[in-house]
Amino acid sequence: MRETQVLVIGGSLIGLTSSLLLSSLGVEHILVDRRPNTSDHPRARLYDRRTLELLRRFGIHGDVEATGIGDLWTRQNRWIESLAGNHIAAVPTESFQMAPADYSPSIPVMGAQDMIEATLWKAAREQPNADVRFYTSAEDLTQDADGCSATLIDRESGEGEPIRAQYVVAADGVHSATRDQIGCPLDENSFDFHLQDILFHADLSRWTGDRVGGLIFIMTSYGMGVYQPMDGATRWRVQLPGWDPERGNLTLEEAHAYIVEAVGVDASELEVDIESIRPWNFIAGLTEHFSNGRVFLVGDAAHAFIPTGGMGSNTGFSGTHNLCWKLAYVLQGHAPASLLDTYEQEHRPIAQRRVRLSIENSGLAGAIGQAHLTGGDMAQAEFNCHQYGSYEGMIMAYEYQSALCQVDQEPPPLVENEHRDFIPVVRGGRRAPHAWLDPHRTISTLDWFGTDYVVMLCQGDHDGWQAAVDDYRNRNFPIRIEHMRHATNTPYADSEAVLVRPDGVVAAHTRPSDPRTPAELLEQYLPLN
């Protein structure tokens, strides 16, 4: 029987990222996916700034950025009667914009899942700790006190291979079979709203002109559809709303007629090449639990989203980022198995908030179209919808709460809108702020994080820290010191010591008057066996 440390079920965005994380942490694993290949139809489009910070760790952020549609397209969402028709509204989308910000080394990317998935797949299969197998299913999954058993079925040959893994990470999507097997049902809000998702090629520049947008909402006879530029040129995706599933799938002729209607011209003026058509039904909710025993759910297997605001895949990225280092520390004997309980404790409140907002955003987008049709208050509808694509506070300022993180007594910085606005700050449970470490702006403090706990020592006196860290290093606990000697204009205070987890989250930090010794602080916040 083949033995491995972790079995990853599902090889889409979150499964492949889980594989890359496990590889970087030195965890041997097998990844299986039922499909012969990665996605051939783009679904998720937005990869937020925090996700790109994670992908920076694997050295693939440049390849991902190259798939994006560019800064010009991502500055706003638009509402129009048709591509050739009247303009209705435009709403800024700061969190979509592919532009730098002083608080991050990364930019968000509005791209296409099929291209990004292929980049992740290529990187994952090149790692020495990974056995990546597509067109392979995991059957007969069981678990006991010591591990999990399954049979891996080669779907081409039909041959099976029994395997034994210490843990399972299930990233097998919104219709997860693993979720059903371990008895963690999705507590979903089911929406009787069906779409037909059409991917096609056409030169629409004659009609878009300067009315570009990351999302272009269009009023059609079916309802409010959405045009989405996939490459900022000739590759497009359009969603036909209000589709009756009893009619079966959309035909090529019907799809062509819908595209022509949404452009608003005569069919003779438009040359269209339809690449693929996919049905889509809105589902939103969270599973009852994110794990059962040794099996953990991540991504859409754990939480499902309405695709309004691009929160689904990004929540999946942050979730597996939270989980994988904890799996590695338990497997490598650095931490007790109880560390794994903090995955759901920390991640569930974040996912709950984002699922709720994805549902709310859907209504806000529709309210602009409704106001246009009924003569309602357009200015108010536009103002309300600003949160659809402007939510840096939600992306960058979420705060984990568990025994792994210090609880700060002082309130966080006051902002006008907690959802939209972000001010970097050193706080327990939050992402450690970015600062450039070189004058050429190529090395970030975020590049320190990934495998070890890191003690960041800011300028000033730090008596006792080296001895305390060396004591844990001598016990083979992965921790080290980094010095912030040259960074300027940062949220880090002079003489501050900041303990940062492998996922870049602040575990604890000190001030000059802090009564705790370094040894006491480490003893309290390190997940020690």
C-alpha positions as CSV (number, residue, x, y, z in Angstrom):
1,M,0.0,0.0,0.0
2,R,1.3,3.4,-1.0
3,E,1.7,5.7,2.0
4,T,1.9,9.5,1.9
5,Q,1.4,12.3,4.5
6,V,-1.5,14.1,2.8
7,L,-4.0,13.3,0.1
8,V,-5.3,16.3,-1.7
9,I,-8.6,15.6,-3.5
10,G,-9.3,18.2,-6.3
11,G,-6.9,20.0,-8.6
12,S,-8.5,23.2,-9.4
13,L,-7.3,26.6,-8.1
14,I,-7.4,25.8,-4.3
15,G,-6.3,22.2,-4.6
16,L,-3.3,23.1,-6.7
17,T,-2.4,26.0,-4.3
18,S,-2.7,23.5,-1.4
19,S,-0.2,21.3,-3.2
20,L,2.2,24.2,-3.7
21,L,1.9,25.2,0.0
22,L,2.5,21.6,1.2
23,S,5.5,21.3,-1.1
24,S,7.0,24.5,0.2
25,L,6.6,23.2,3.7
26,G,8.3,19.9,3.0
27,V,5.1,17.8,3.2
28,E,4.9,14.7,0.9
29,H,1.5,14.4,-0.7
30,I,-0.6,13.1,-3.6
31,L,-3.0,15.3,-5.5
32,V,-5.8,13.7,-7.6
33,D,-8.4,15.3,-9.9
34,R,-11.1,13.5,-11.8
35,R,-10.7,15.6,-14.9
36,P,-8.2,14.8,-17.7
37,N,-6.9,18.4,-17.7
38,T,-7.2,21.7,-15.9
39,S,-10.2,23.9,-16.6
40,D,-11.0,24.8,-20.2
41,H,-13.6,27.4,-19.3
42,P,-12.9,30.4,-17.1
43,R,-15.0,30.8,-13.9
44,A,-13.2,32.7,-11.2
45,R,-11.8,35.9,-12.7
46,L,-10.5,38.1,-9.8
47,Y,-7.4,37.3,-7.7
48,D,-7.2,39.9,-5.0
49,R,-4.1,41.6,-3.6
50,R,-3.8,39.1,-0.7
51,T,-4.0,36.1,-3.0
52,L,-1.2,37.6,-5.2
53,E,0.9,38.0,-2.1
54,L,0.5,34.3,-1.5
55,L,1.4,33.4,-5.1
56,R,4.4,35.7,-4.9
57,R,5.8,33.1,-2.4
58,F,5.9,30.5,-5.2
59,G,7.5,32.8,-7.7
60,I,4.6,32.6,-10.2
61,H,3.0,35.9,-9.5
62,G,4.5,37.4,-12.6
63,D,3.0,34.7,-14.8
64,V,-0.4,35.3,-13.2
65,E,-0.1,39.0,-13.6
66,A,0.6,38.5,-17.3
67,T,-2.9,36.9,-17.7
68,G,-4.7,40.0,-16.5
69,I,-6.7,42.4,-18.6
70,G,-4.8,45.5,-17.4
71,D,-5.3,48.6,-15.4
72,L,-7.5,50.5,-17.9
73,W,-10.2,47.8,-17.8
74,T,-10.3,47.3,-14.0
75,R,-11.0,50.8,-12.8
76,Q,-14.8,50.5,-12.8
77,N,-17.8,48.4,-13.4
78,R,-20.3,49.7,-16.0
79,W,-24.1,49.5,-16.6
80,I,-25.3,50.1,-20.2
81,E,-28.4,49.3,-22.3
82,S,-26.2,47.5,-24.8
83,L,-22.6,47.7,-26.0
84,A,-23.9,50.0,-28.8
85,G,-26.5,51.6,-26.7
86,N,-26.8,54.2,-23.9
87,H,-24.6,54.4,-20.9
88,I,-26.4,54.0,-17.5
89,A,-23.9,54.1,-14.7
90,A,-20.2,53.5,-13.7
91,V,-19.0,52.5,-10.2
92,P,-15.3,52.6,-9.2
93,T,-13.6,49.3,-8.3
94,E,-10.4,50.1,-6.4
95,S,-10.0,46.5,-5.3
96,F,-10.1,45.2,-8.9
97,Q,-7.7,47.7,-10.2
98,M,-4.4,46.2,-11.5
99,A,-2.3,49.0,-9.9
100,P,0.2,49.2,-7.1
101,A,-0.6,50.3,-3.6
102,D,2.0,51.4,-1.0
103,Y,0.8,48.8,1.5
104,S,1.5,45.7,-0.6
105,P,4.2,44.4,-3.0
106,S,1.5,42.8,-5.2
107,I,-1.3,43.9,-7.4
108,P,-4.7,42.3,-7.9
109,V,-5.3,40.5,-11.2
110,M,-8.5,40.2,-13.2
111,G,-7.7,37.3,-15.5
112,A,-9.2,33.9,-16.4
113,Q,-9.3,30.8,-14.3
114,D,-8.3,28.5,-17.1
115,M,-5.0,30.3,-17.7
116,I,-4.2,30.7,-14.0
117,E,-5.1,27.1,-13.2
118,A,-2.6,25.9,-15.9
119,T,0.1,28.1,-14.4
120,L,-0.6,26.5,-10.9
121,W,-0.6,23.0,-12.4
122,K,2.7,23.5,-14.1
123,A,4.3,24.8,-10.9
124,A,2.7,22.1,-8.6
125,R,3.8,19.1,-10.7
126,E,7.4,20.3,-10.7
127,Q,7.8,20.1,-6.9
128,P,9.7,17.1,-5.5
129,N,7.3,16.4,-2.7
130,A,4.2,16.3,-4.9
131,D,2.7,13.5,-7.0
132,V,0.1,15.3,-9.1
133,R,-2.3,13.0,-10.9
134,F,-5.2,14.1,-13.1
135,Y,-7.8,11.8,-14.6
136,T,-7.7,10.0,-11.2
137,S,-10.4,9.7,-8.6
138,A,-10.2,8.9,-4.9
139,E,-12.8,6.2,-4.0
140,D,-13.8,4.4,-0.9
141,L,-12.4,7.0,1.5
142,T,-12.4,5.9,5.1
143,Q,-10.6,7.1,8.2
144,D,-9.6,5.8,11.6
145,A,-7.6,7.1,14.6
146,D,-4.3,6.8,12.8
147,G,-5.0,7.9,9.2
148,C,-7.1,7.8,6.1
149,S,-7.4,5.1,3.4
150,A,-8.6,5.4,-0.2
151,T,-8.3,3.7,-3.5
152,L,-7.0,5.9,-6.4
153,I,-8.6,4.9,-9.6
154,D,-6.9,5.7,-12.9
155,R,-9.9,6.7,-15.0
156,E,-8.2,5.8,-18.3
157,S,-7.1,2.3,-17.4
158,G,-9.6,1.6,-14.6
159,E,-6.8,0.3,-12.4
160,G,-6.9,1.0,-8.7
161,E,-4.1,1.7,-6.2
162,P,-4.8,1.6,-2.4
163,I,-3.2,4.4,-0.5
164,R,-2.8,5.5,3.1
165,A,-2.5,9.1,4.1
166,Q,-2.3,10.7,7.5
167,Y,-4.6,13.6,6.5
168,V,-6.9,14.5,3.6
169,V,-7.5,18.0,2.2
170,A,-10.7,18.0,0.1
171,A,-10.7,20.8,-2.5
172,D,-13.3,19.1,-4.8
173,G,-15.6,22.0,-5.4
174,V,-19.1,23.1,-4.6
175,H,-20.5,19.7,-5.4
176,S,-17.9,18.0,-3.2
177,A,-18.3,14.2,-2.9
178,T,-15.9,14.2,0.0
179,R,-18.0,16.6,1.9
180,D,-21.0,14.2,1.6
181,Q,-18.8,11.2,2.6
182,I,-17.7,12.8,5.9
183,G,-21.1,14.1,6.8
184,C,-20.5,17.8,6.6
185,P,-23.5,19.1,4.5
186,L,-23.5,22.5,2.9
187,D,-26.0,24.7,4.8
188,E,-26.8,26.5,1.6
189,N,-29.0,29.4,0.4
190,S,-30.3,28.0,-2.8
191,F,-31.2,30.6,-5.4
192,D,-33.6,29.8,-8.2
193,F,-31.4,31.7,-10.5
194,H,-29.8,29.9,-13.5
195,L,-27.3,31.2,-16.0
196,Q,-25.8,30.1,-19.2
197,D,-22.2,31.1,-19.3
198,I,-20.9,31.7,-22.8
199,L,-17.2,32.0,-23.8
200,F,-16.5,33.5,-27.2
201,H,-14.1,35.5,-29.4
202,A,-15.1,38.7,-31.2
203,D,-13.6,42.1,-31.8
204,L,-16.0,44.4,-29.9
205,S,-13.7,47.4,-29.7
206,R,-15.9,49.3,-32.2
207,W,-18.7,49.4,-29.6
208,T,-16.9,49.4,-26.3
209,G,-14.7,52.4,-27.2
210,D,-13.7,54.1,-24.0
211,R,-16.6,52.5,-22.0
212,V,-14.4,49.7,-20.7
213,G,-15.0,48.0,-17.4
214,G,-14.1,44.8,-15.5
215,L,-17.8,43.9,-15.5
216,I,-20.2,45.4,-18.0
217,F,-23.8,44.9,-17.0
218,I,-26.2,44.9,-19.9
219,M,-30.0,45.2,-20.0
220,T,-31.4,42.4,-22.2
221,S,-34.8,40.7,-22.8
222,Y,-33.6,37.9,-20.5
223,G,-32.7,40.3,-17.7
224,M,-29.5,42.0,-16.7
225,G,-26.6,40.1,-18.3
226,V,-22.9,40.6,-17.7
227,Y,-20.2,41.1,-20.3
228,Q,-16.7,40.2,-19.0
229,P,-13.4,40.9,-20.9
230,M,-11.1,37.9,-20.6
231,D,-8.0,39.3,-22.2
232,G,-8.8,43.0,-22.8
233,A,-8.9,42.3,-26.5
234,T,-11.1,39.7,-28.3
235,R,-11.8,37.0,-25.8
236,W,-15.1,37.6,-24.0
237,R,-17.5,35.9,-21.6
238,V,-21.1,36.8,-21.3
239,Q,-23.7,35.4,-18.9
240,L,-27.3,34.9,-19.9
241,P,-29.5,35.3,-16.9
242,G,-32.9,33.9,-16.0
243,W,-32.4,30.7,-18.0
244,D,-35.1,28.0,-17.5
245,P,-33.1,24.7,-16.8
246,E,-36.1,22.7,-18.1
247,R,-35.1,24.0,-21.6
248,G,-31.8,22.1,-21.3
249,N,-28.5,23.8,-22.3
250,L,-28.3,26.8,-24.6
251,T,-27.7,26.0,-28.3
252,L,-25.0,27.7,-30.3
253,E,-27.7,29.5,-32.3
254,E,-29.4,30.8,-29.2
255,A,-26.0,31.9,-27.8
256,H,-25.2,33.7,-30.9
257,A,-28.5,35.5,-31.0
258,Y,-28.1,36.5,-27.3
259,I,-24.6,37.9,-28.0
260,V,-25.9,40.0,-30.9
261,E,-28.8,41.3,-28.8
262,A,-26.4,42.3,-26.0
263,V,-24.1,44.1,-28.4
264,G,-27.2,45.9,-29.8
265,V,-26.4,45.6,-33.6
266,D,-27.5,43.7,-36.6
267,A,-26.1,40.2,-36.8
268,S,-24.4,41.0,-40.1
269,E,-22.1,43.5,-38.3
270,L,-20.7,41.0,-35.9
271,E,-18.4,38.0,-36.4
272,V,-18.5,35.7,-33.4
273,D,-16.6,32.4,-32.6
274,I,-18.2,30.7,-29.6
275,E,-15.7,28.6,-27.7
276,S,-17.8,27.0,-25.0
277,I,-21.1,27.2,-23.1
278,R,-21.6,26.1,-19.4
279,P,-24.7,26.2,-17.2
280,W,-24.5,27.8,-13.8
281,N,-26.8,27.9,-10.7
282,F,-26.2,30.3,-7.8
283,I,-25.5,28.6,-4.5
284,A,-24.2,30.3,-1.4
285,G,-23.5,29.0,2.1
286,L,-21.0,27.2,4.4
287,T,-20.7,23.6,5.5
288,E,-21.8,22.6,9.0
289,H,-18.1,21.9,9.8
290,F,-14.9,22.5,7.9
291,S,-13.5,19.1,9.0
292,N,-14.4,15.7,10.3
293,G,-11.5,13.8,12.0
294,R,-8.6,13.8,9.6
295,V,-10.4,15.2,6.6
296,F,-10.4,18.9,6.0
297,L,-12.6,20.9,3.5
298,V,-11.1,23.9,1.7
299,G,-12.3,26.3,-1.0
300,D,-15.8,25.7,-2.5
301,A,-16.0,22.4,-0.7
302,A,-16.2,24.4,2.5
303,H,-18.0,27.5,1.4
304,A,-20.0,28.5,-1.7
305,F,-20.4,32.0,-3.1
306,I,-22.5,34.0,-5.4
307,P,-19.9,35.3,-7.9
308,T,-20.5,39.0,-7.1
309,G,-17.3,40.8,-6.1
310,G,-14.9,37.9,-6.7
311,M,-14.8,36.7,-3.1
312,G,-15.2,32.9,-3.6
313,S,-11.8,31.7,-4.8
314,N,-10.0,34.4,-2.8
315,T,-11.6,33.1,0.4
316,G,-10.5,29.6,-0.7
317,F,-6.9,30.8,-1.1
318,S,-6.9,32.4,2.4
319,G,-8.4,29.3,3.9
320,T,-5.9,26.8,2.6
321,H,-3.1,29.3,3.5
322,N,-4.4,29.1,7.1
323,L,-4.6,25.3,7.1
324,C,-1.5,24.0,5.3
325,W,1.2,25.3,7.6
326,K,-0.7,23.8,10.5
327,L,-0.8,20.4,8.9
328,A,2.9,20.6,8.3
329,Y,3.7,21.5,11.9
330,V,1.6,18.7,13.2
331,L,3.0,16.1,10.7
332,Q,6.6,17.3,11.5
333,G,6.1,17.0,15.3
334,H,6.4,20.7,16.0
335,A,2.8,21.1,17.3
336,P,0.0,19.0,18.8
337,A,-2.9,17.9,16.6
338,S,-5.1,20.3,18.5
339,L,-3.5,23.1,16.4
340,L,-5.7,21.9,13.5
341,D,-8.8,23.0,15.4
342,T,-7.8,26.6,14.9
343,Y,-8.3,26.3,11.1
344,E,-12.1,26.5,11.4
345,Q,-12.0,28.7,14.5
346,E,-10.1,31.4,12.6
347,H,-11.4,30.9,9.1
348,R,-15.1,30.4,9.5
349,P,-15.9,34.0,10.7
350,I,-14.0,35.4,7.7
351,A,-15.9,33.1,5.2
352,Q,-19.2,33.8,6.8
353,R,-18.8,37.6,6.4
354,R,-17.7,37.2,2.8
355,V,-20.6,34.8,1.8
356,R,-23.0,37.3,3.3
357,L,-21.5,40.2,1.3
358,S,-21.5,38.2,-1.9
359,I,-25.3,37.8,-1.5
360,E,-25.7,41.5,-0.6
361,N,-23.6,42.6,-3.7
362,S,-25.8,40.7,-6.0
363,G,-28.8,42.8,-4.9
364,L,-26.8,46.0,-5.1
365,A,-25.8,45.4,-8.7
366,G,-29.4,44.6,-9.6
367,A,-30.6,47.7,-7.9
368,I,-28.8,49.9,-10.4
369,G,-30.6,48.3,-13.3
370,Q,-33.9,48.5,-11.4
371,A,-33.4,52.2,-10.6
372,H,-32.8,52.8,-14.3
373,L,-35.9,51.0,-15.4
374,T,-38.2,52.6,-12.8
375,G,-36.8,56.1,-12.6
376,G,-35.4,55.5,-9.1
377,D,-32.6,57.3,-7.3
378,M,-29.6,56.4,-9.5
379,A,-27.0,58.3,-7.4
380,Q,-28.0,56.4,-4.3
381,A,-28.0,53.1,-6.1
382,E,-24.5,53.8,-7.5
383,F,-23.2,54.9,-4.0
384,N,-24.6,51.7,-2.4
385,C,-22.9,49.5,-5.0
386,H,-19.5,51.0,-4.4
387,Q,-18.7,48.1,-2.0
388,Y,-19.0,45.6,-4.9
389,G,-15.5,46.3,-6.1
390,S,-13.9,48.4,-3.3
391,Y,-13.2,46.3,-0.2
392,E,-9.6,46.6,0.8
393,G,-10.6,46.6,4.4
394,M,-12.2,43.2,4.1
395,I,-9.2,41.8,2.1
396,M,-6.4,43.2,4.1
397,A,-7.8,43.9,7.6
398,Y,-9.5,40.7,8.7
399,E,-8.4,39.6,12.1
400,Y,-8.0,36.0,13.2
401,Q,-9.1,35.2,16.8
402,S,-7.7,32.1,18.5
403,A,-5.2,31.2,21.2
404,L,-2.5,31.5,18.5
405,C,-2.9,35.3,18.4
406,Q,-2.6,38.1,20.9
407,V,-5.7,40.1,21.6
408,D,-4.9,43.8,21.5
409,Q,-6.8,46.0,23.9
410,E,-6.6,49.2,21.9
411,P,-9.1,49.5,19.0
412,P,-7.9,49.3,15.4
413,P,-7.3,52.6,13.5
414,L,-10.6,54.5,12.9
415,V,-11.7,54.3,9.2
416,E,-14.8,55.8,7.5
417,N,-15.8,52.4,6.1
418,E,-14.5,49.2,7.6
419,H,-15.4,47.2,4.5
420,R,-13.7,49.6,2.0
421,D,-10.9,51.3,3.8
422,F,-7.6,49.9,5.0
423,I,-4.8,51.3,7.2
424,P,-1.9,49.0,7.8
425,V,-1.3,48.3,11.5
426,V,0.6,45.8,13.7
427,R,-2.2,43.9,15.5
428,G,-2.5,40.3,16.8
429,G,-4.4,38.2,14.3
430,R,-3.8,40.5,11.3
431,R,-1.6,40.3,8.3
432,A,1.9,41.6,9.2
433,P,2.3,44.9,7.3
434,H,4.4,45.0,4.2
435,A,7.5,47.2,4.0
436,W,10.2,47.3,1.3
437,L,13.6,46.2,2.5
438,D,15.7,47.5,-0.4
439,P,15.9,50.8,-2.3
440,H,14.9,49.0,-5.6
441,R,11.6,47.8,-4.0
442,T,12.2,44.1,-4.9
443,I,12.3,42.5,-1.4
444,S,9.4,42.8,1.0
445,T,9.1,41.9,4.6
446,L,6.3,39.5,3.4
447,D,9.1,37.5,1.6
448,W,10.3,36.4,5.1
449,F,7.2,34.4,5.8
450,G,6.2,30.9,4.7
451,T,7.8,28.1,6.6
452,D,9.1,29.4,10.0
453,Y,7.8,31.6,12.8
454,V,9.7,34.8,12.4
455,V,10.6,37.3,15.1
456,M,10.9,40.8,13.4
457,L,13.2,43.0,15.4
458,C,12.7,46.7,14.6
459,Q,15.4,49.3,15.3
460,G,16.4,49.6,18.9
461,D,17.4,47.4,21.8
462,H,16.1,43.8,22.0
463,D,17.8,42.2,24.9
464,G,17.0,38.5,25.4
465,W,15.4,37.8,22.0
466,Q,18.4,36.0,20.4
467,A,18.8,33.7,23.4
468,A,15.1,32.9,23.6
469,V,14.9,32.1,19.9
470,D,18.0,30.0,20.0
471,D,16.5,27.9,22.9
472,Y,13.6,26.9,20.6
473,R,15.8,26.4,17.6
474,N,17.9,24.0,19.7
475,R,14.6,22.1,20.3
476,N,14.1,21.9,16.5
477,F,11.2,24.4,16.5
478,P,11.2,26.4,13.2
479,I,11.7,29.9,14.3
480,R,14.3,32.6,13.4
481,I,15.0,36.3,13.8
482,E,14.9,39.0,11.0
483,H,16.1,42.5,11.5
484,M,14.3,45.6,10.0
485,R,17.4,47.8,9.7
486,H,16.6,49.8,6.6
487,A,12.8,49.9,6.2
488,T,11.3,53.4,6.6
489,N,7.8,54.8,6.8
490,T,6.3,51.6,8.2
491,P,3.6,50.9,10.8
492,Y,6.3,49.1,12.9
493,A,7.4,51.0,16.0
494,D,11.0,51.5,17.1
495,S,12.2,48.8,19.6
496,E,9.1,46.7,18.7
497,A,9.5,42.9,18.4
498,V,6.8,41.2,16.3
499,L,6.2,37.4,16.2
500,V,4.8,36.4,12.9
501,R,3.3,33.0,11.9
502,P,4.3,31.1,8.8
503,D,1.1,32.4,7.0
504,G,2.2,36.0,7.6
505,V,-0.2,36.7,10.5
506,V,0.9,38.5,13.6
507,A,0.9,36.2,16.6
508,A,2.1,38.8,19.1
509,H,4.0,42.0,19.4
510,T,5.7,44.1,22.1
511,R,6.1,47.7,23.0
512,P,9.1,49.2,25.0
513,S,7.2,49.0,28.3
514,D,6.0,45.4,27.7
515,P,6.5,43.5,31.0
516,R,6.7,40.1,29.2
517,T,10.1,38.6,28.6
518,P,10.9,37.1,25.2
519,A,10.7,33.6,26.6
520,E,7.3,34.3,28.2
521,L,5.9,35.7,25.0
522,L,7.2,32.7,22.9
523,E,5.9,30.2,25.4
524,Q,2.4,31.7,25.2
525,Y,2.0,32.1,21.5
526,L,4.1,29.3,19.8
527,P,2.0,26.2,19.1
528,L,4.3,23.9,21.1
529,N,4.1,20.1,21.3
